[in-house]
Amino acid sequence: MIEKIFAELPQLFRPDTIQADATYYFSLGETKKTVKLSPSAVTIQDGKAVDDADCVCKTSSEFFIKIWDEGYRPGLKDFMTGTIKSNNPDKLKTFLTAFGKES
């Protein structure tokens, strides 16, 4: 399921929804992906393709699917309990917006 989500990102990407380039690293259980966004394009790579991503997201694949498919939006409790970890939660919102997953 996670692989399917990442495979569909190029078709779901909405050009010009972000203003500047951004790099995301996702660690979702066994799945590790690097996603690079620009105002006009998206690229996805397996593994950690950058040393210092603008936004790192670590959570279980099940929790990511809940966010992606069910529209759940993590709250403070989710971050405080470690259910999801990120160095930049606001950039996670930007990521969702870039793919039409606004809350």
C-alpha positions as CSV (number, residue, x, y, z in Angstrom):
1,M,0.0,0.0,0.0
2,I,2.8,2.5,0.9
3,E,4.6,1.7,-2.4
4,K,1.4,2.4,-4.3
5,I,1.0,5.8,-2.6
6,F,4.5,6.8,-3.6
7,A,4.0,5.5,-7.1
8,E,0.9,7.7,-7.6
9,L,2.6,10.9,-6.4
10,P,3.6,12.1,-9.8
11,Q,0.0,11.9,-11.0
12,L,-1.4,13.6,-7.9
13,F,1.1,16.4,-7.8
14,R,-0.4,19.9,-8.2
15,P,2.1,22.2,-9.9
16,D,2.5,25.7,-8.4
17,T,1.1,24.8,-5.0
18,I,4.4,25.3,-3.4
19,Q,6.7,28.3,-3.8
20,A,10.2,26.8,-3.3
21,D,12.1,23.6,-3.6
22,A,11.8,21.2,-0.7
23,T,13.2,17.8,0.1
24,Y,11.3,15.3,2.3
25,Y,12.6,12.1,3.8
26,F,10.1,9.5,4.9
27,S,10.9,6.6,7.2
28,L,7.7,4.6,7.3
29,G,8.5,1.3,9.0
30,E,10.5,-0.7,6.5
31,T,9.8,1.8,3.7
32,K,12.3,4.7,3.2
33,K,11.7,7.3,0.5
34,T,13.1,10.7,-0.5
35,V,10.7,13.0,-2.2
36,K,12.0,16.2,-3.9
37,L,9.4,18.9,-4.7
38,S,9.8,22.0,-6.8
39,P,7.0,24.3,-7.9
40,S,6.7,22.4,-11.1
41,A,7.9,18.8,-10.5
42,V,8.2,15.9,-8.0
43,T,10.8,13.2,-7.9
44,I,10.8,10.1,-5.7
45,Q,13.8,8.0,-4.8
46,D,14.1,4.9,-2.7
47,G,16.1,5.2,0.5
48,K,17.7,8.3,2.0
49,A,19.0,10.2,-1.0
50,V,20.0,13.4,0.8
51,D,22.0,14.0,4.0
52,D,19.8,16.9,5.3
53,A,16.2,16.9,4.2
54,D,14.1,20.0,4.8
55,C,11.5,17.8,6.4
56,V,11.9,14.3,8.0
57,C,8.9,12.2,8.8
58,K,9.1,9.1,10.9
59,T,6.0,7.0,11.6
60,S,4.5,3.6,11.0
61,S,3.2,2.8,7.5
62,E,-0.2,2.3,9.1
63,F,-0.3,5.8,10.6
64,F,0.9,7.3,7.3
65,I,-1.9,5.5,5.4
66,K,-4.4,6.9,8.0
67,I,-3.1,10.4,7.2
68,W,-3.1,9.8,3.4
69,D,-6.2,7.8,2.8
70,E,-8.4,8.6,5.8
71,G,-7.7,12.4,6.1
72,Y,-6.5,12.1,9.6
73,R,-4.3,15.0,10.6
74,P,-1.8,14.5,13.5
75,G,-2.2,16.6,16.5
76,L,0.1,17.7,19.3
77,K,-0.5,14.4,21.2
78,D,0.6,12.3,18.2
79,F,3.9,14.2,18.1
80,M,4.4,14.3,21.9
81,T,3.8,10.5,22.2
82,G,6.1,9.7,19.3
83,T,3.4,8.2,17.1
84,I,4.8,10.5,14.4
85,K,8.1,12.4,14.5
86,S,9.2,15.3,12.3
87,N,11.8,18.1,12.4
88,N,9.3,20.4,10.6
89,P,5.6,19.6,11.0
90,D,4.5,22.6,9.0
91,K,6.3,21.3,6.0
92,L,4.3,18.1,6.3
93,K,1.2,20.2,5.8
94,T,2.8,21.7,2.7
95,F,3.5,18.2,1.4
96,L,-0.1,17.2,1.7
97,T,-1.3,20.4,0.0
98,A,1.1,19.7,-3.0
99,F,-0.8,16.5,-3.6
100,G,-4.4,17.7,-3.0
101,K,-4.6,16.3,0.5
102,E,-5.5,19.6,2.3
103,S,-7.0,19.1,5.7
